[in-house]
Amino acid sequence: MMIGCQSPQIEDKRLVPVLEKVQAGERLNFDEGVLLYTSPDILAVGWMANLVRERKNGNVTWFNVNRHINPTDVCVASCRLCAFGKKAKDPRAYTMSLDQVWETAGRGWSESVTEFHIVGGLHPELTLDWYCEMLRGLKQRFPQVHLKAFTMVEVAYLAQRSKLSVRDTLLRLREAGVDSLPGGGAEIFSERVRRIICDHKIDGKQWLEVARTAHQLGLKSNCTMLYGHLETAEDRVDHLLQLRALQDETGGFVTFIPLAFHPDHTALEHIPKTTGFDDIRNIAVSRLLLDNIPHIKAYWVMMTPKIAQIAQRFGADDIDGTVVEERIYHDAGATTSQSLRRAELLRLIQQAGRDPVERDTLYRPVVRNETTFTVLV
C-alpha cells in the first residue's frame, strides 16, 4: 500500500471503523488511540494520518530559521531521563553571564533569524530578575526576533523561587520580552512513570495548569510528549488526550512535538533506543488524536533528517528549523548535526514531495528578498 493513494488497503481489519471515522472527520477515542499504537498495520495508520495532515495543511511543510540558546545546564532536579542537567559543583557544568547570553545570540544571529528558542536547567541561584534582564537585553539587541522562552517547568520553578503566582511570573516574563513558550518538560503525564523518570519536576497536572495560565494571558505555546522509555501505549494515549482536552479549553497550543527518549548518558541508558518505525508511528498517532492542534512537528534534531523527511507523509507538516548549538539532545547522545542550512531544509522537504514554506514562530509565512524579510499577517 502506498501512502497518498485514494483507497488504502487495510491489512488490520480492526482499523476499518477507525478509517471510517477519520474519513468522516470524527474524533477518535481512547481505545482507538491504543489500537493505533498497537496495530501492526503501520502503513494504514500512516495513510490515515496523511489524510488528516493534507486536510489541515495541504501539501505545505513549514520550517523556520531559528537559533537555540541554553543559558545554563545547572539544575536542582535529578531526573533519570536527563543527560543535560548538572549539579552546580560539577566541573562540567556551565552558566552563562548575561553578556555571554547576548554574545551567544549574536554569534548565531543574522538578518534571516526569526526566533530564539531559550531553555535551560533549574538553576538554584539565577533569579526571575536575572532572566527578565536577559530577555530585555535580547529584545534591545534583536527587536525583530521572536523569543520563545522557558518551559512550563521553568516557569513554575521561577514562580516558586520568587514567591509569586504562576500568573504573575508569566506577566513579568511577558513584560520583559517573552513572546511564546516552548513545549518541553511535559515528558509523560502518567504519575506511575513520572515517579521513576522525573519525580523532581512538577507533575502533569501542574504542567497543564501552567500552560492553561499562559494561554489565558494570550501567550501561545507548543506541547510535547517524551516516548520510548517506561511508558505504555495507554500512557501515551492518556497524555495526548489530556493535551487535546486543554486545547479544547484554551486553543493555545500551536504545535505538538513528539520527542523520542535518547537514553545515552542517562540513568536509563539500558533502555533500547527508539526505531524509525517508533518515530513515524508517534507522528501518525499524534496527528490522528490531536485533531484540534494545527501542526505536528517532526523534530529533525531528535529523529534525524531522513526520518523527519519520511514523517512528512505520516502526519507531520513541520520539520523545525536551522537550529545551531542544540545541547539537550546532543548531551544525550544525539548524533545529528547541530544545524542545517536553509538550502538543506528546502531540499529535504522538496524530496519528500512537499512544498516548503518558511514561517515565523506563529506560522505566519515569511517572504524574503536578498536583504530583508517580511512576515505576512
C-alpha positions in Angstrom: 0.0 0.0 0.0 1.4 3.4 -0.9 0.9 6.4 1.3 -1.2 9.0 -0.5 -3.3 6.6 -2.6 -7.0 7.1 -2.7 -8.1 3.7 -1.4 -5.9 2.3 1.3 -5.6 -1.5 1.7 -6.3 -2.2 5.3 -4.4 -5.3 6.5 -5.6 -5.0 10.1 -9.4 -5.1 9.8 -9.8 -3.7 13.3 -8.7 -0.3 11.7 -11.7 -0.2 9.3 -14.1 1.6 11.7 -11.2 3.9 12.6 -10.7 4.8 9.0 -14.4 5.4 8.6 -14.3 7.9 11.5 -11.2 9.6 10.1 -12.7 9.9 6.7 -15.9 11.4 8.3 -13.8 13.9 10.3 -15.0 12.4 13.6 -13.0 12.5 16.9 -11.1 9.3 17.9 -11.4 7.9 21.5 -9.0 6.3 23.9 -9.4 2.7 22.8 -9.0 3.7 19.2 -5.8 5.5 20.1 -4.4 2.4 21.8 -5.3 0.4 18.7 -3.4 2.9 16.5 -0.3 2.4 18.7 -0.5 -1.4 18.8 -1.7 -2.3 15.3 1.0 -3.9 13.1 -0.5 -2.1 10.1 1.7 1.0 10.3 1.1 1.9 6.7 -2.7 2.1 7.2 -2.1 4.2 10.3 0.2 6.5 8.3 -2.3 6.7 5.4 -5.0 7.9 7.8 -2.6 10.4 9.4 -1.5 11.7 6.0 -5.2 12.2 5.1 -5.7 14.4 8.1 -2.4 16.2 7.5 -3.4 17.1 4.0 -6.9 18.1 5.1 -5.4 20.5 7.6 -2.3 21.8 5.8 -2.4 20.7 2.2 1.0 20.0 0.7 2.9 22.5 2.7 5.7 21.7 5.0 6.7 24.5 7.3 10.2 25.4 8.5 11.8 28.4 10.3 15.2 30.0 10.7 15.9 29.8 14.4 18.7 29.6 17.0 18.8 27.7 20.3 20.2 29.3 23.5 20.7 27.2 26.6 21.9 29.7 29.3 22.8 27.1 31.9 22.9 23.3 32.4 22.9 23.7 36.2 19.8 22.1 37.6 18.4 21.3 41.0 16.4 18.4 39.7 17.9 14.9 39.2 15.7 13.4 36.6 16.8 9.9 35.5 15.8 10.7 31.9 18.2 13.7 31.6 21.8 13.9 30.3 21.8 17.7 30.2 21.3 18.9 33.7 24.3 19.0 36.1 24.8 20.0 39.7 26.4 23.4 40.4 29.7 21.8 41.7 30.1 19.6 38.7 33.3 20.7 36.9 31.5 20.2 33.5 28.6 22.5 34.4 28.3 25.9 32.9 26.3 29.1 33.5 26.5 32.0 31.1 26.7 35.6 32.2 24.2 38.0 30.7 26.9 39.3 28.4 27.6 35.7 27.3 24.0 35.1 26.5 23.8 38.2 24.4 27.1 37.3 22.7 25.9 33.8 22.0 22.7 35.1 20.5 24.7 37.5 18.3 27.0 34.7 17.1 24.0 32.8 15.9 22.1 35.7 14.5 21.7 37.0 11.1 19.1 39.1 9.4 17.3 35.9 8.5 16.7 34.6 12.1 13.1 35.0 13.2 13.3 33.0 16.6 15.4 32.4 19.6 14.5 29.2 21.4 15.6 29.6 25.0 15.5 26.8 27.7 17.9 25.6 30.4 18.3 24.0 33.8 16.6 24.9 37.1 19.4 27.0 38.4 19.4 27.4 42.2 20.7 31.0 42.1 19.6 32.7 38.9 16.6 34.8 39.7 13.5 35.9 37.9 15.0 39.4 37.7 18.1 38.0 36.1 16.1 36.2 33.4 14.0 39.3 32.8 17.2 41.4 32.3 18.4 38.7 29.9 15.1 39.0 27.9 15.2 42.8 27.8 18.8 42.7 26.6 17.9 40.3 23.8 14.9 42.4 22.8 17.0 45.6 22.7 19.7 43.9 20.6 17.4 41.9 18.3 14.0 43.6 18.3 12.7 41.6 15.3 13.4 38.2 16.8 10.6 36.2 18.5 11.6 35.0 22.0 10.2 31.5 22.6 11.4 31.0 26.1 11.0 28.8 29.2 9.2 25.6 29.6 6.2 25.2 31.9 8.7 23.5 34.4 11.0 26.5 34.3 8.1 28.9 34.8 6.8 27.0 37.8 10.3 26.9 39.3 10.8 30.6 38.9 7.4 31.3 40.4 8.2 29.1 43.4 11.6 30.8 43.9 10.2 34.3 43.6 7.2 33.5 45.9 4.9 34.7 43.1 1.9 33.1 41.5 2.4 31.4 38.1 0.2 34.1 36.6 2.3 37.0 38.0 5.5 35.2 37.0 4.3 34.9 33.4 3.2 38.5 33.4 6.7 39.5 34.4 8.3 37.4 31.7 5.9 38.6 29.1 6.6 42.3 30.0 10.3 41.6 29.7 10.0 40.1 26.2 8.7 36.5 26.2 6.6 36.1 23.1 5.6 32.4 23.4 6.6 29.3 25.3 8.2 26.1 24.1 6.5 22.8 24.9 9.3 20.9 26.7 9.2 19.3 30.2 5.8 17.6 29.8 7.6 14.2 29.4 4.7 11.8 30.1 1.7 12.7 32.3 1.4 9.2 33.9 2.1 9.5 37.6 3.5 6.0 37.8 6.1 6.7 35.2 6.9 10.2 36.4 7.8 8.9 39.8 10.6 6.9 38.2 11.9 9.2 35.5 11.3 12.8 36.7 10.0 12.9 40.3 11.9 16.1 40.9 9.7 18.0 38.4 6.2 19.4 38.6 3.6 16.8 37.9 1.4 16.5 34.8 -1.5 18.4 36.3 0.8 21.3 37.3 2.3 21.3 33.8 -1.1 21.6 32.3 -2.1 24.3 34.7 0.9 26.5 33.8 0.1 26.0 30.1 -3.5 27.0 30.8 -2.5 30.1 32.6 -0.1 31.1 29.8 -2.8 30.6 27.2 -5.3 32.7 29.3 -2.8 35.5 29.3 -2.6 35.3 25.5 0.7 33.5 25.3 0.8 30.7 22.7 2.9 27.6 23.4 3.9 24.3 21.9 3.4 21.0 23.6 5.4 17.7 23.7 5.4 14.1 24.8 8.5 12.1 25.6 8.2 8.5 24.4 10.4 5.4 24.2 11.2 4.9 27.9 9.0 3.2 30.5 5.6 4.3 29.3 2.9 2.1 27.8 0.6 2.7 24.8 -2.1 3.6 27.2 0.1 6.2 28.9 0.8 7.8 25.5 -2.8 8.0 24.6 -3.8 9.4 28.0 -1.1 12.1 27.6 -2.3 13.0 24.1 -6.0 13.2 25.2 -5.1 15.4 28.2 -3.4 17.8 25.8 -6.4 17.6 23.5 -8.8 18.5 26.3 -6.8 21.6 27.3 -6.7 22.7 23.7 -10.5 22.4 23.6 -10.5 24.8 26.5 -7.8 27.3 25.6 -6.8 26.9 21.9 -3.3 28.0 22.9 -1.2 25.1 21.6 0.3 25.9 18.2 2.4 22.8 17.6 2.8 19.3 19.0 6.3 17.7 19.0 6.7 14.0 19.8 10.2 13.6 21.4 12.0 10.3 21.3 13.9 9.4 24.5 17.6 9.3 24.0 19.0 7.0 26.8 22.7 7.6 26.3 24.5 9.2 29.3 21.3 8.9 31.5 20.4 6.7 34.4 18.1 4.8 32.0 20.8 4.1 29.4 20.0 0.4 29.5 16.7 1.1 27.6 17.0 0.5 23.8 16.7 3.5 21.5 13.5 4.0 19.5 13.4 2.9 15.9 12.4 4.8 12.9 9.1 2.9 12.9 8.5 4.1 16.5 9.2 7.7 15.5 6.9 7.8 12.5 4.1 5.9 14.4 4.2 8.5 17.1 3.9 11.3 14.5 1.0 9.5 12.9 -1.0 8.7 16.0 -0.4 12.2 17.3 -1.9 13.7 14.1 -4.9 11.4 14.3 -5.7 12.0 18.0 -4.8 15.7 18.3 -7.5 16.9 15.9 -7.6 20.4 17.4 -3.8 21.2 17.3 -2.9 22.8 14.0 0.6 21.4 13.5 2.7 18.3 14.2 6.4 18.8 14.1 9.0 16.1 13.1 11.9 17.5 15.0 14.9 16.5 12.8 17.5 17.1 15.6 15.9 14.2 17.5 14.8 11.8 14.8 17.4 12.5 12.1 16.7 14.5 8.9 15.8 11.3 7.0 13.2 10.1 9.4 11.8 13.7 9.6 11.5 13.7 5.9 9.6 10.4 5.8 7.4 11.8 8.6 6.1 14.4 6.2 4.0 11.5 4.7 2.9 10.2 8.1 1.2 13.2 9.5 3.9 15.8 10.1 3.7 19.2 8.4 6.7 20.9 10.1 10.4 19.9 10.1 11.6 22.6 12.6 14.4 25.0 11.7 18.0 25.6 11.2 18.7 25.4 14.9 22.5 25.8 15.8 24.1 24.6 19.1 21.4 22.4 20.5 22.7 20.9 23.7 19.9 18.9 25.4 19.6 16.1 22.9 23.2 16.1 21.9 24.2 15.7 25.5 22.0 12.6 25.5 23.9 11.1 22.6 22.1 12.5 19.5 24.4 12.1 16.5 22.7 14.6 14.2 24.3 17.8 13.1 23.9 20.9 15.3 22.4 22.8 12.3 21.1 22.5 8.8 21.4 25.2 6.2 18.3 26.7 4.8 19.0 25.1 1.4 19.3 21.7 3.0 15.9 22.0 4.7 14.4 23.1 1.4 15.9 20.0 -0.3 14.7 17.6 2.4 11.1 19.0 2.1 11.1 19.0 -1.7 12.4 15.5 -1.9 9.5 14.4 0.3 7.2 15.8 -2.4 6.1 18.7 -0.2 6.1 22.5 -0.8 8.4 24.2 1.7 7.1 27.4 3.3 9.2 29.4 5.7 7.3 30.6 8.8 7.7 32.6 11.9 7.0 31.1 15.3 3.3 31.6 15.0 3.1 30.1 11.5 2.8 33.3 9.5 4.6 32.9 6.1 7.9 34.7 5.8 8.7 36.2 2.4 12.3 37.1 1.7 14.3 39.2 -0.8 18.0 39.5 -0.9 18.5 41.5 2.3 15.2 41.6 4.3 12.2 39.5 5.1 8.5 40.3 5.6 6.1 38.4 7.8 2.6 38.0 6.2 0.0 38.7 8.8 
